[in-house]
Amino acid sequence: MADAKHTSGPWSFSPQKGKPGHCHMAQVWNSAGDALAQIEPTPDEAVATADARLIAASPTLLEALKEAHAALKAYENAHDQDAGSWSLGGLHEAEERGCLAVLNSEAAIAKAEGEV
């Protein structure tokens, strides 16, 4: 996994206030107070605000995903299996879900870090 090439967290956000044309846009800020993103205003303030909140959570979500991936890989290694070769038909449901989580987390981390 690559080192982060994005602005380090934590990030914060400000909500949309008002309707398009007469409002303050929802924005995402880095820890120094610099704007990272502005969300186009929507008729429903809650939508733009939720988008900004999700973007602001990105560094935290990526770190949590990396920790979960490491835990799943440790499980995989302890059971001497490769997630890519796990057969979904021959495993218990929890193991099947773990297999998919390993593969999906690898793909999500790679996408977040610009490797795909």
N, C-alpha and C positions, 0 to 999 in steps of 0.2 A: 504494500500500500504506500502511496506517495505521501510526502509531507504536504501539509496544507499550502495551497497557493492562493487561498482566498484571504480576505481581511479577517484577522483573528477576532474571536468573540470576547466578551459577550456583545450581542447586538440588542438594541431596543427598538421600539416602534412608537409612533404617534398615530392616533386614530383619525379617520376622515371625520370632519365636522362640517355638516351642511350638505347641500345637494350640488350636483355638477353645475358649474358655471358660477357658483357663489359659495365656495367652500375652501377649506384647508385640506389638501390631499393627505391621505395616509402615507407615512414615510417610515423608512427603516434607517437607523443610525448606528454607527460603530461606537465603541467605548469612548472615543475622543470627541464624539458629538458631530462627526462628519456624516452627511447624508449619503447613504449607499443606494437607496432605491426610493422611487416615488410610485405610488399605485394610482393609476387613472381613477378618477372619481366615478362612482357608480350611483344609481338612484337609491340603492340600499346601502347606507353607510356601513352596516354590519359586514357586508361582503368585502369591501375594500379594507376594512379594519382587520378582518380575519385573515385576508391575504398577507397583509403587512405583519401580523402576528406570526404567521407560519414562516414567512421569510426570516424574520428576526430570530426564530427558534432554530434555524438551520445549523449554525455551528454546534449547538447543544445536541440536536438530533443526530448529527454526524458522529459526534463523540460517543453518544449512547449506542449508536449502531456499531461502531468499532468495538466497544466493550462487549456488546452482545455477540458479535462475530467472534471475538477472541474466546469467549466462554464456550461457544458452540464448537469452535475448532479444538479446544481443549478436550471437550467431550468426544469429538470425533477421534482425536489422537488416543485418548484413553481406551477407546473401543476398537482401535486399530482398523479404522475404516476410512475410506475416501468418500466424501459426500457425493462426488460426481459419479461414483459407481454404486451407490445405494439403490437397491431395487425397492420401489415403493410397495410392491406386492408382498415382500417377505419381512417387513418390519412392523413393529407395533405402531399404532397411530402417533404416539408421542415422538418416536424415532423418525417417522416419516416427516412430521412437521419440522423436526430439527434439521433433517436433510434439506428440506426446502428453504428453511431459514438461512442455513449456511450459504446455499447457492444464491438466494435472493439478496442477502446482505452483501456478499461479494460484488454482485452486479450494481447494487445501489451505491456502495462506497466508490467503486470505479467510476460510475457516472458522476457522482458528486465531486470527485477529484480530477475529472476531465480525462480519464483514461480510456473512455469509449466514445 
